[in-house]
Amino acid sequence: MITRNRIKFSEKQAALIWQQVLRKELTSTEDEPVSVIYPGRTNGDNGPDFRDAVIVNKSHLTKGDVEVHVKSSDWYSHEHHADAEYNNVILHVVMWHDCNSATLLQSGKPVPVLCLAKALRHQAYLLPCRLPCFQMLDHVDRQTLEKLLNTAGEERFKLKARHFQAEILRFAQKEEAGQVLFRGMMRALGYAKNTKPFEDLADRMPLNSIESREGLALKQALLLGTAGLLPSQRRQGKFVMEKEVRELEQMWQSAGKKVKTMRESDWNFSHIYPNNSPVRRIVAQSYLLERYCQGKLLAGILQLVKEAPLPKGHHALENGLTVAGDGYWRDHFDFDVRSKTKISALLGNSKAGEIAVNVILPFAFFWGKLADETKLTENAIELYRNYPRLAENCITRHMAKQLGFEEPFDFTACHQQGLIHVFRNYCREGRCSQCPLAG
């Protein structure tokens, strides 16, 4: 008899099997039917092994995270039961079930356990099984693929434009368009881990409040103070004695008395490159606000889109958004955290490109329609269609692997946005049969 004591198995092997157990009905250790619609994407960060998985259990479509272990008891030995980061787990996948107690989340909710050894022993026909889009270039040519991704990318662009429209309607005032743009830019500065804190900061220190204040230093003081990230608000009140920092503290004490501030704990600093810290990104936004202070942020950004040369005006957009930084922030990652070597810009071309593609161009497209400015609308969509590829992220890398691309393609930003659109609206929703890439 083959037993687990005679087989050495790793979590990586179990994870590979999990990714192939598709479209067949399995049975959990609780004797509940489980059907895997989408195994999710590999998580390269802290937390569960797979994000955005889709399963059917008890006849309900369930979306969330999946944790994989060799033994079910590893859930407790790894202390996941005490970690709120695992509260979105919908299935505990194990090779062997050796635990008498149920898999419980930190919230107290029980999670079904899927034992692969039992499933494969009694249902060996399950493997191998592939997603319909795997090795897509084996059945469609490259031109067709690019056309499909362009269509998906433009759909994502228009969804973003409609989101900005809904945001302005929520305010019920056209005059609040600048705040909607500001909020979108702040959200983009936050990456995935600090999206919500940046949105919260934009709401607590709105654009009209900060645009009415003169001077770069005051804008920095108001933003950083509202964020709860000045030295006196952090690290048990440690005060950094550098001249520039003292000035920011004094300005905040004078101008920020009635502001409802955030706390340092509201921000995520874990696994973030020092140059991408929330402090530096907030400072970068203060430079942009000061740069466009004469005509205000909304007018300045829209003018940037109108004047960008077609069809490849991405350099003009990025030049209008990049921030080199000077003075104190030329060589500081954070307060009292100085680099011994030259550090990169507060806001470089890569991040500027992401803000342009994800925020500014769809916003300008919508605003052009609202204000009946045809040139603005046409410029926005044309710039988007021709924008060169951006830096890869976890979703575009995941999708390239899922589709079986063996070499980096000369994709545009629109193609990349198409991959993200497909993932978010089809893969993680379990809608493979409706996916435009499935054929």
Stockholm file with secondary structure:
# STOCKHOLM 1.0

chainA/1-439         MITRNRIKFSEKQAALIWQQVLRKELTSTEDEPVSVIYPGRTNGDNGPDFRDAVIVNKSHLTKGDVEVHVKSSDWYSHEHHADAEYNNVILHVVMWHDCNSATLLQSGKPVPVLCLAKALRHQAYLLPCRLPCFQMLDHVDRQTLEKLLNTAGEERFKLKARHFQAEILRFAQKEEAGQVLFRGMMRALGYAKNTKPFEDLADRMPLNSIESREGLALKQALLLGTAGLLPSQRRQGKFVMEKEVRELEQMWQSAGKKVKTMRESDWNFSHIYPNNSPVRRIVAQSYLLERYCQGKLLAGILQLVKEAPLPKGHHALENGLTVAGDGYWRDHFDFDVRSKTKISALLGNSKAGEIAVNVILPFAFFWGKLADETKLTENAIELYRNYPRLAENCITRHMAKQLGFEEPFDFTACHQQGLIHVFRNYCREGRCSQCPLAG
#=GR chainA/1-439 SS CCCGGGCCCCHHHHHHHHTTCCSSEEECTTSCEEEEEECCEECCSSSCSEEEEEEEETTEEEEEEEEEEEETTHHHHTTGGGCGGGTTEEEEEEEECCCSSCEECTTSCEECEEEHHHHHHHCGGGCSCCCTTTTGGGTSCHHHHHHHHHHHHHHHHHHHHHHHHHHHHHHTCGGGHHHHHHHHHHHHHTTTTTHHHHHHHHHHSCHHHHHTSCSHHHHHHHHHHHHTCSGGGSGGGCCCCCHHHHHHHHHHHHHCTTCCCCCGGGSCCTTCCGGGCHHHHHHHHHHHHHHTTTTCHHHHHHHHHHHSCSSCCHHHHHHTTCBCCCGGGGSEEETTEECSSCCCCSBCHHHHHHHIIIIIHHHHHHHHHHTTCHHHHHHHHHHHHTCBCCCCCHHHHHHHHHHTCCSCCCCBHHHHHHHHHHIIIIITTTCGGGCTTCC
#=GC SS_cons         CCCGGGCCCCHHHHHHHHTTCCSSEEECTTSCEEEEEECCEECCSSSCSEEEEEEEETTEEEEEEEEEEEETTHHHHTTGGGCGGGTTEEEEEEEECCCSSCEECTTSCEECEEEHHHHHHHCGGGCSCCCTTTTGGGTSCHHHHHHHHHHHHHHHHHHHHHHHHHHHHHHTCGGGHHHHHHHHHHHHHTTTTTHHHHHHHHHHSCHHHHHTSCSHHHHHHHHHHHHTCSGGGSGGGCCCCCHHHHHHHHHHHHHCTTCCCCCGGGSCCTTCCGGGCHHHHHHHHHHHHHHTTTTCHHHHHHHHHHHSCSSCCHHHHHHTTCBCCCGGGGSEEETTEECSSCCCCSBCHHHHHHHIIIIIHHHHHHHHHHTTCHHHHHHHHHHHHTCBCCCCCHHHHHHHHHHTCCSCCCCBHHHHHHHHHHIIIIITTTCGGGCTTCC
//
